[in-house]
Amino acid sequence: MKTGSSLLRRILVVEDDEDMQENLRRILVGAGYEVHLAQNGVEAITVLESEPCHLVLTDLVMPEMGG
């Protein structure tokens, strides 16, 4: 998917279940996306501050801070 001249390819997956997180990572990497991972909302904010992403795929109920 393209918007203007930039390719939308960086996805942040925020998921506290490690198996689900790994499955999502594997699928998205296989589809050609650059995937960043976070275990909860607090980690997600930290990731986004250092590496802006085009899309956030998040669980809604997680420890510390939900999606």
PyMOL Python script that loads the backbone (N, CA, C, O; Angstrom):
from pymol import cmd

cmd.read_pdbstr("""\
ATOM      1  N   MET A   1       0.838  -1.167   0.000  1.00  0.00           N
ATOM      2  CA  MET A   1       0.000   0.000   0.000  1.00  0.00           C
ATOM      3  C   MET A   1       0.885   1.234   0.000  1.00  0.00           C
ATOM      4  O   MET A   1       1.804   1.330   0.814  1.00  0.00           O
ATOM      5  N   LYS A   2       0.632   2.164  -0.882  1.00  0.00           N
ATOM      6  CA  LYS A   2       1.435   3.377  -0.961  1.00  0.00           C
ATOM      7  C   LYS A   2       0.562   4.595  -0.715  1.00  0.00           C
ATOM      8  O   LYS A   2      -0.589   4.661  -1.147  1.00  0.00           O
ATOM      9  N   THR A   3       1.141   5.552  -0.012  1.00  0.00           N
ATOM     10  CA  THR A   3       0.524   6.850   0.157  1.00  0.00           C
ATOM     11  C   THR A   3       1.557   7.858  -0.272  1.00  0.00           C
ATOM     12  O   THR A   3       2.606   7.971   0.363  1.00  0.00           O
ATOM     13  N   GLY A   4       1.296   8.586  -1.323  1.00  0.00           N
ATOM     14  CA  GLY A   4       2.295   9.499  -1.848  1.00  0.00           C
ATOM     15  C   GLY A   4       3.511   8.709  -2.262  1.00  0.00           C
ATOM     16  O   GLY A   4       3.402   7.729  -2.999  1.00  0.00           O
ATOM     17  N   SER A   5       4.680   9.133  -1.787  1.00  0.00           N
ATOM     18  CA  SER A   5       5.906   8.437  -2.168  1.00  0.00           C
ATOM     19  C   SER A   5       6.447   7.538  -1.068  1.00  0.00           C
ATOM     20  O   SER A   5       7.463   6.873  -1.265  1.00  0.00           O
ATOM     21  N   SER A   6       5.781   7.503   0.103  1.00  0.00           N
ATOM     22  CA  SER A   6       6.305   6.683   1.197  1.00  0.00           C
ATOM     23  C   SER A   6       5.566   5.352   1.289  1.00  0.00           C
ATOM     24  O   SER A   6       4.342   5.298   1.172  1.00  0.00           O
ATOM     25  N   LEU A   7       6.310   4.306   1.495  1.00  0.00           N
ATOM     26  CA  LEU A   7       5.741   2.978   1.622  1.00  0.00           C
ATOM     27  C   LEU A   7       5.326   2.761   3.078  1.00  0.00           C
ATOM     28  O   LEU A   7       6.125   2.975   3.990  1.00  0.00           O
ATOM     29  N   LEU A   8       4.084   2.339   3.296  1.00  0.00           N
ATOM     30  CA  LEU A   8       3.596   2.065   4.648  1.00  0.00           C
ATOM     31  C   LEU A   8       3.977   0.639   5.003  1.00  0.00           C
ATOM     32  O   LEU A   8       3.336  -0.316   4.564  1.00  0.00           O
ATOM     33  N   ARG A   9       5.037   0.502   5.809  1.00  0.00           N
ATOM     34  CA  ARG A   9       5.515  -0.855   6.061  1.00  0.00           C
ATOM     35  C   ARG A   9       5.927  -1.140   7.495  1.00  0.00           C
ATOM     36  O   ARG A   9       6.211  -2.295   7.812  1.00  0.00           O
ATOM     37  N   ARG A  10       5.975  -0.151   8.378  1.00  0.00           N
ATOM     38  CA  ARG A  10       6.393  -0.373   9.763  1.00  0.00           C
ATOM     39  C   ARG A  10       5.159  -0.594  10.641  1.00  0.00           C
ATOM     40  O   ARG A  10       4.289   0.273  10.729  1.00  0.00           O
ATOM     41  N   ILE A  11       5.093  -1.751  11.283  1.00  0.00           N
ATOM     42  CA  ILE A  11       3.950  -2.092  12.134  1.00  0.00           C
ATOM     43  C   ILE A  11       4.439  -2.383  13.549  1.00  0.00           C
ATOM     44  O   ILE A  11       5.423  -3.095  13.749  1.00  0.00           O
ATOM     45  N   LEU A  12       3.735  -1.821  14.520  1.00  0.00           N
ATOM     46  CA  LEU A  12       3.995  -2.115  15.927  1.00  0.00           C
ATOM     47  C   LEU A  12       2.921  -3.082  16.401  1.00  0.00           C
ATOM     48  O   LEU A  12       1.730  -2.784  16.313  1.00  0.00           O
ATOM     49  N   VAL A  13       3.342  -4.244  16.908  1.00  0.00           N
ATOM     50  CA  VAL A  13       2.426  -5.230  17.481  1.00  0.00           C
ATOM     51  C   VAL A  13       2.547  -5.127  18.999  1.00  0.00           C
ATOM     52  O   VAL A  13       3.623  -5.335  19.561  1.00  0.00           O
ATOM     53  N   VAL A  14       1.435  -4.804  19.655  1.00  0.00           N
ATOM     54  CA  VAL A  14       1.397  -4.676  21.114  1.00  0.00           C
ATOM     55  C   VAL A  14       0.541  -5.816  21.637  1.00  0.00           C
ATOM     56  O   VAL A  14      -0.680  -5.812  21.479  1.00  0.00           O
ATOM     57  N   GLU A  15       1.186  -6.790  22.260  1.00  0.00           N
ATOM     58  CA  GLU A  15       0.502  -8.024  22.678  1.00  0.00           C
ATOM     59  C   GLU A  15       1.260  -8.632  23.851  1.00  0.00           C
ATOM     60  O   GLU A  15       2.476  -8.808  23.782  1.00  0.00           O
ATOM     61  N   ASP A  16       0.544  -8.954  24.933  1.00  0.00           N
ATOM     62  CA  ASP A  16       1.205  -9.520  26.107  1.00  0.00           C
ATOM     63  C   ASP A  16       1.349 -11.036  26.033  1.00  0.00           C
ATOM     64  O   ASP A  16       2.151 -11.607  26.772  1.00  0.00           O
ATOM     65  N   ASP A  17       0.601 -11.694  25.172  1.00  0.00           N
ATOM     66  CA  ASP A  17       0.733 -13.137  25.003  1.00  0.00           C
ATOM     67  C   ASP A  17       1.886 -13.407  24.029  1.00  0.00           C
ATOM     68  O   ASP A  17       1.802 -13.060  22.851  1.00  0.00           O
ATOM     69  N   GLU A  18       2.950 -14.022  24.520  1.00  0.00           N
ATOM     70  CA  GLU A  18       4.162 -14.212  23.715  1.00  0.00           C
ATOM     71  C   GLU A  18       3.930 -15.071  22.478  1.00  0.00           C
ATOM     72  O   GLU A  18       4.494 -14.787  21.421  1.00  0.00           O
ATOM     73  N   ASP A  19       3.111 -16.115  22.587  1.00  0.00           N
ATOM     74  CA  ASP A  19       2.835 -16.963  21.421  1.00  0.00           C
ATOM     75  C   ASP A  19       2.089 -16.178  20.340  1.00  0.00           C
ATOM     76  O   ASP A  19       2.427 -16.264  19.159  1.00  0.00           O
ATOM     77  N   MET A  20       1.078 -15.416  20.748  1.00  0.00           N
ATOM     78  CA  MET A  20       0.315 -14.610  19.790  1.00  0.00           C
ATOM     79  C   MET A  20       1.214 -13.541  19.163  1.00  0.00           C
ATOM     80  O   MET A  20       1.153 -13.298  17.957  1.00  0.00           O
ATOM     81  N   GLN A  21       2.037 -12.914  19.983  1.00  0.00           N
ATOM     82  CA  GLN A  21       2.961 -11.890  19.483  1.00  0.00           C
ATOM     83  C   GLN A  21       3.904 -12.483  18.423  1.00  0.00           C
ATOM     84  O   GLN A  21       4.127 -11.877  17.376  1.00  0.00           O
ATOM     85  N   GLU A  22       4.444 -13.653  18.702  1.00  0.00           N
ATOM     86  CA  GLU A  22       5.372 -14.293  17.767  1.00  0.00           C
ATOM     87  C   GLU A  22       4.659 -14.717  16.476  1.00  0.00           C
ATOM     88  O   GLU A  22       5.211 -14.571  15.386  1.00  0.00           O
ATOM     89  N   ASN A  23       3.444 -15.236  16.600  1.00  0.00           N
ATOM     90  CA  ASN A  23       2.681 -15.621  15.403  1.00  0.00           C
ATOM     91  C   ASN A  23       2.389 -14.415  14.519  1.00  0.00           C
ATOM     92  O   ASN A  23       2.547 -14.480  13.300  1.00  0.00           O
ATOM     93  N   LEU A  24       1.964 -13.316  15.134  1.00  0.00           N
ATOM     94  CA  LEU A  24       1.700 -12.099  14.370  1.00  0.00           C
ATOM     95  C   LEU A  24       2.979 -11.577  13.720  1.00  0.00           C
ATOM     96  O   LEU A  24       2.963 -11.157  12.564  1.00  0.00           O
ATOM     97  N   ARG A  25       4.076 -11.603  14.456  1.00  0.00           N
ATOM     98  CA  ARG A  25       5.354 -11.140  13.920  1.00  0.00           C
ATOM     99  C   ARG A  25       5.741 -11.962  12.695  1.00  0.00           C
ATOM    100  O   ARG A  25       6.109 -11.412  11.657  1.00  0.00           O
ATOM    101  N   ARG A  26       5.655 -13.270  12.826  1.00  0.00           N
ATOM    102  CA  ARG A  26       6.041 -14.177  11.735  1.00  0.00           C
ATOM    103  C   ARG A  26       5.194 -13.937  10.478  1.00  0.00           C
ATOM    104  O   ARG A  26       5.725 -13.880   9.370  1.00  0.00           O
ATOM    105  N   ILE A  27       3.892 -13.799  10.655  1.00  0.00           N
ATOM    106  CA  ILE A  27       2.994 -13.563   9.526  1.00  0.00           C
ATOM    107  C   ILE A  27       3.308 -12.232   8.847  1.00  0.00           C
ATOM    108  O   ILE A  27       3.396 -12.159   7.621  1.00  0.00           O
ATOM    109  N   LEU A  28       3.474 -11.190   9.645  1.00  0.00           N
ATOM    110  CA  LEU A  28       3.703  -9.861   9.079  1.00  0.00           C
ATOM    111  C   LEU A  28       5.068  -9.739   8.416  1.00  0.00           C
ATOM    112  O   LEU A  28       5.188  -9.122   7.357  1.00  0.00           O
ATOM    113  N   VAL A  29       6.100 -10.320   9.029  1.00  0.00           N
ATOM    114  CA  VAL A  29       7.430 -10.309   8.410  1.00  0.00           C
ATOM    115  C   VAL A  29       7.387 -11.087   7.095  1.00  0.00           C
ATOM    116  O   VAL A  29       7.978 -10.669   6.100  1.00  0.00           O
ATOM    117  N   GLY A  30       6.692 -12.206   7.098  1.00  0.00           N
ATOM    118  CA  GLY A  30       6.552 -12.995   5.882  1.00  0.00           C
ATOM    119  C   GLY A  30       5.839 -12.246   4.770  1.00  0.00           C
ATOM    120  O   GLY A  30       6.051 -12.524   3.589  1.00  0.00           O
ATOM    121  N   ALA A  31       4.988 -11.290   5.150  1.00  0.00           N
ATOM    122  CA  ALA A  31       4.274 -10.475   4.165  1.00  0.00           C
ATOM    123  C   ALA A  31       5.074  -9.242   3.760  1.00  0.00           C
ATOM    124  O   ALA A  31       4.608  -8.425   2.966  1.00  0.00           O
ATOM    125  N   GLY A  32       6.289  -9.113   4.313  1.00  0.00           N
ATOM    126  CA  GLY A  32       7.170  -8.029   3.898  1.00  0.00           C
ATOM    127  C   GLY A  32       7.162  -6.789   4.770  1.00  0.00           C
ATOM    128  O   GLY A  32       7.714  -5.760   4.379  1.00  0.00           O
ATOM    129  N   TYR A  33       6.544  -6.863   5.949  1.00  0.00           N
ATOM    130  CA  TYR A  33       6.501  -5.709   6.840  1.00  0.00           C
ATOM    131  C   TYR A  33       7.678  -5.712   7.814  1.00  0.00           C
ATOM    132  O   TYR A  33       8.215  -6.763   8.163  1.00  0.00           O
ATOM    133  N   GLU A  34       8.059  -4.521   8.238  1.00  0.00           N
ATOM    134  CA  GLU A  34       9.036  -4.353   9.319  1.00  0.00           C
ATOM    135  C   GLU A  34       8.211  -4.318  10.601  1.00  0.00           C
ATOM    136  O   GLU A  34       7.323  -3.477  10.742  1.00  0.00           O
ATOM    137  N   VAL A  35       8.493  -5.220  11.535  1.00  0.00           N
ATOM    138  CA  VAL A  35       7.654  -5.364  12.723  1.00  0.00           C
ATOM    139  C   VAL A  35       8.431  -5.005  13.983  1.00  0.00           C
ATOM    140  O   VAL A  35       9.550  -5.471  14.198  1.00  0.00           O
ATOM    141  N   HIS A  36       7.811  -4.166  14.813  1.00  0.00           N
ATOM    142  CA  HIS A  36       8.343  -3.834  16.123  1.00  0.00           C
ATOM    143  C   HIS A  36       7.375  -4.423  17.142  1.00  0.00           C
ATOM    144  O   HIS A  36       6.174  -4.505  16.882  1.00  0.00           O
ATOM    145  N   LEU A  37       7.890  -4.836  18.306  1.00  0.00           N
ATOM    146  CA  LEU A  37       7.072  -5.518  19.303  1.00  0.00           C
ATOM    147  C   LEU A  37       7.082  -4.785  20.638  1.00  0.00           C
ATOM    148  O   LEU A  37       8.077  -4.165  21.015  1.00  0.00           O
ATOM    149  N   ALA A  38       5.956  -4.865  21.347  1.00  0.00           N
ATOM    150  CA  ALA A  38       5.842  -4.345  22.700  1.00  0.00           C
ATOM    151  C   ALA A  38       4.920  -5.271  23.487  1.00  0.00           C
ATOM    152  O   ALA A  38       3.974  -5.831  22.932  1.00  0.00           O
ATOM    153  N   GLN A  39       5.197  -5.431  24.774  1.00  0.00           N
ATOM    154  CA  GLN A  39       4.410  -6.317  25.638  1.00  0.00           C
ATOM    155  C   GLN A  39       3.187  -5.631  26.250  1.00  0.00           C
ATOM    156  O   GLN A  39       2.265  -6.311  26.698  1.00  0.00           O
ATOM    157  N   ASN A  40       3.164  -4.278  26.276  1.00  0.00           N
ATOM    158  CA  ASN A  40       2.051  -3.543  26.879  1.00  0.00           C
ATOM    159  C   ASN A  40       2.066  -2.095  26.376  1.00  0.00           C
ATOM    160  O   ASN A  40       2.940  -1.700  25.605  1.00  0.00           O
ATOM    161  N   GLY A  41       1.098  -1.329  26.821  1.00  0.00           N
ATOM    162  CA  GLY A  41       0.979   0.050  26.373  1.00  0.00           C
ATOM    163  C   GLY A  41       2.167   0.919  26.730  1.00  0.00           C
ATOM    164  O   GLY A  41       2.556   1.789  25.950  1.00  0.00           O
ATOM    165  N   VAL A  42       2.748   0.696  27.900  1.00  0.00           N
ATOM    166  CA  VAL A  42       3.916   1.480  28.326  1.00  0.00           C
ATOM    167  C   VAL A  42       5.083   1.234  27.375  1.00  0.00           C
ATOM    168  O   VAL A  42       5.728   2.185  26.933  1.00  0.00           O
ATOM    169  N   GLU A  43       5.358  -0.019  27.059  1.00  0.00           N
ATOM    170  CA  GLU A  43       6.423  -0.349  26.097  1.00  0.00           C
ATOM    171  C   GLU A  43       6.106   0.219  24.723  1.00  0.00           C
ATOM    172  O   GLU A  43       7.002   0.688  24.021  1.00  0.00           O
ATOM    173  N   ALA A  44       4.845   0.178  24.338  1.00  0.00           N
ATOM    174  CA  ALA A  44       4.450   0.686  23.020  1.00  0.00           C
ATOM    175  C   ALA A  44       4.780   2.167  22.886  1.00  0.00           C
ATOM    176  O   ALA A  44       5.288   2.601  21.852  1.00  0.00           O
ATOM    177  N   ILE A  45       4.494   2.939  23.921  1.00  0.00           N
ATOM    178  CA  ILE A  45       4.803   4.367  23.886  1.00  0.00           C
ATOM    179  C   ILE A  45       6.303   4.585  23.742  1.00  0.00           C
ATOM    180  O   ILE A  45       6.738   5.451  22.984  1.00  0.00           O
ATOM    181  N   THR A  46       7.091   3.803  24.466  1.00  0.00           N
ATOM    182  CA  THR A  46       8.548   3.910  24.372  1.00  0.00           C
ATOM    183  C   THR A  46       9.026   3.601  22.959  1.00  0.00           C
ATOM    184  O   THR A  46       9.869   4.314  22.415  1.00  0.00           O
ATOM    185  N   VAL A  47       8.489   2.537  22.366  1.00  0.00           N
ATOM    186  CA  VAL A  47       8.868   2.172  20.994  1.00  0.00           C
ATOM    187  C   VAL A  47       8.498   3.295  20.034  1.00  0.00           C
ATOM    188  O   VAL A  47       9.304   3.678  19.187  1.00  0.00           O
ATOM    189  N   LEU A  48       7.289   3.823  20.160  1.00  0.00           N
ATOM    190  CA  LEU A  48       6.820   4.848  19.236  1.00  0.00           C
ATOM    191  C   LEU A  48       7.601   6.156  19.359  1.00  0.00           C
ATOM    192  O   LEU A  48       7.740   6.895  18.384  1.00  0.00           O
ATOM    193  N   GLU A  49       8.107   6.437  20.553  1.00  0.00           N
ATOM    194  CA  GLU A  49       8.918   7.646  20.734  1.00  0.00           C
ATOM    195  C   GLU A  49      10.235   7.555  19.979  1.00  0.00           C
ATOM    196  O   GLU A  49      10.767   8.565  19.519  1.00  0.00           O
ATOM    197  N   SER A  50      10.759   6.342  19.853  1.00  0.00           N
ATOM    198  CA  SER A  50      12.053   6.186  19.186  1.00  0.00           C
ATOM    199  C   SER A  50      11.919   5.725  17.734  1.00  0.00           C
ATOM    200  O   SER A  50      12.831   5.950  16.937  1.00  0.00           O
ATOM    201  N   GLU A  51      10.815   5.090  17.377  1.00  0.00           N
ATOM    202  CA  GLU A  51      10.645   4.528  16.033  1.00  0.00           C
ATOM    203  C   GLU A  51       9.180   4.656  15.608  1.00  0.00           C
ATOM    204  O   GLU A  51       8.390   3.741  15.839  1.00  0.00           O
ATOM    205  N   PRO A  52       8.813   5.775  14.995  1.00  0.00           N
ATOM    206  CA  PRO A  52       7.421   5.934  14.559  1.00  0.00           C
ATOM    207  C   PRO A  52       6.992   4.784  13.631  1.00  0.00           C
ATOM    208  O   PRO A  52       7.773   4.333  12.794  1.00  0.00           O
ATOM    209  N   CYS A  53       5.759   4.322  13.787  1.00  0.00           N
ATOM    210  CA  CYS A  53       5.244   3.229  12.976  1.00  0.00           C
ATOM    211  C   CYS A  53       4.036   3.712  12.187  1.00  0.00           C
ATOM    212  O   CYS A  53       3.373   4.673  12.575  1.00  0.00           O
ATOM    213  N   HIS A  54       3.758   3.043  11.087  1.00  0.00           N
ATOM    214  CA  HIS A  54       2.635   3.402  10.244  1.00  0.00           C
ATOM    215  C   HIS A  54       1.319   2.827  10.759  1.00  0.00           C
ATOM    216  O   HIS A  54       0.247   3.372  10.496  1.00  0.00           O
ATOM    217  N   LEU A  55       1.412   1.717  11.496  1.00  0.00           N
ATOM    218  CA  LEU A  55       0.215   1.043  11.991  1.00  0.00           C
ATOM    219  C   LEU A  55       0.526   0.411  13.338  1.00  0.00           C
ATOM    220  O   LEU A  55       1.614  -0.127  13.543  1.00  0.00           O
ATOM    221  N   VAL A  56      -0.433   0.477  14.257  1.00  0.00           N
ATOM    222  CA  VAL A  56      -0.319  -0.204  15.553  1.00  0.00           C
ATOM    223  C   VAL A  56      -1.424  -1.244  15.620  1.00  0.00           C
ATOM    224  O   VAL A  56      -2.605  -0.928  15.477  1.00  0.00           O
ATOM    225  N   LEU A  57      -1.023  -2.490  15.839  1.00  0.00           N
ATOM    226  CA  LEU A  57      -1.949  -3.595  16.019  1.00  0.00           C
ATOM    227  C   LEU A  57      -1.859  -3.966  17.495  1.00  0.00           C
ATOM    228  O   LEU A  57      -0.825  -4.456  17.949  1.00  0.00           O
ATOM    229  N   THR A  58      -2.941  -3.736  18.251  1.00  0.00           N
ATOM    230  CA  THR A  58      -2.831  -3.876  19.702  1.00  0.00           C
ATOM    231  C   THR A  58      -3.934  -4.730  20.324  1.00  0.00           C
ATOM    232  O   THR A  58      -5.081  -4.759  19.878  1.00  0.00           O
ATOM    233  N   ASP A  59      -3.520  -5.412  21.366  1.00  0.00           N
ATOM    234  CA  ASP A  59      -4.440  -6.090  22.275  1.00  0.00           C
ATOM    235  C   ASP A  59      -5.082  -4.976  23.113  1.00  0.00           C
ATOM    236  O   ASP A  59      -4.449  -3.945  23.339  1.00  0.00           O
ATOM    237  N   LEU A  60      -6.307  -5.159  23.571  1.00  0.00           N
ATOM    238  CA  LEU A  60      -6.942  -4.121  24.368  1.00  0.00           C
ATOM    239  C   LEU A  60      -6.733  -4.291  25.868  1.00  0.00           C
ATOM    240  O   LEU A  60      -6.672  -3.301  26.598  1.00  0.00           O
ATOM    241  N   VAL A  61      -6.622  -5.543  26.342  1.00  0.00           N
ATOM    242  CA  VAL A  61      -6.500  -5.802  27.776  1.00  0.00           C
ATOM    243  C   VAL A  61      -5.112  -6.385  28.041  1.00  0.00           C
ATOM    244  O   VAL A  61      -4.821  -7.523  27.675  1.00  0.00           O
ATOM    245  N   MET A  62      -4.254  -5.573  28.692  1.00  0.00           N
ATOM    246  CA  MET A  62      -2.874  -5.980  29.005  1.00  0.00           C
ATOM    247  C   MET A  62      -2.494  -5.417  30.369  1.00  0.00           C
ATOM    248  O   MET A  62      -3.126  -4.482  30.860  1.00  0.00           O
ATOM    249  N   PRO A  63      -1.451  -5.992  30.981  1.00  0.00           N
ATOM    250  CA  PRO A  63      -0.994  -5.457  32.265  1.00  0.00           C
ATOM    251  C   PRO A  63      -0.366  -4.073  32.082  1.00  0.00           C
ATOM    252  O   PRO A  63       0.063  -3.720  30.983  1.00  0.00           O
ATOM    253  N   GLU A  64      -0.318  -3.315  33.138  1.00  0.00           N
ATOM    254  CA  GLU A  64       0.272  -1.973  33.201  1.00  0.00           C
ATOM    255  C   GLU A  64      -0.546  -0.932  32.469  1.00  0.00           C
ATOM    256  O   GLU A  64      -1.022   0.024  33.082  1.00  0.00           O
ATOM    257  N   MET A  65      -0.719  -1.102  31.155  1.00  0.00           N
ATOM    258  CA  MET A  65      -1.501  -0.161  30.361  1.00  0.00           C
ATOM    259  C   MET A  65      -2.056  -0.903  29.161  1.00  0.00           C
ATOM    260  O   MET A  65      -1.300  -1.488  28.386  1.00  0.00           O
ATOM    261  N   GLY A  66      -3.360  -0.883  29.003  1.00  0.00           N
ATOM    262  CA  GLY A  66      -3.987  -1.584  27.901  1.00  0.00           C
ATOM    263  C   GLY A  66      -3.871  -0.830  26.582  1.00  0.00           C
ATOM    264  O   GLY A  66      -3.328   0.274  26.523  1.00  0.00           O
ATOM    265  N   GLY A  67      -4.383  -1.441  25.542  1.00  0.00           N
ATOM    266  CA  GLY A  67      -4.306  -0.875  24.204  1.00  0.00           C
ATOM    267  C   GLY A  67      -5.336   0.177  23.994  1.00  0.00           C
ATOM    268  O   GLY A  67      -5.411   0.761  22.912  1.00  0.00           O
TER     269      GLY A  67
END
""", "prot")
cmd.dss("prot")
cmd.show_as("cartoon", "prot")
cmd.util.cbc("prot")
cmd.orient("prot")
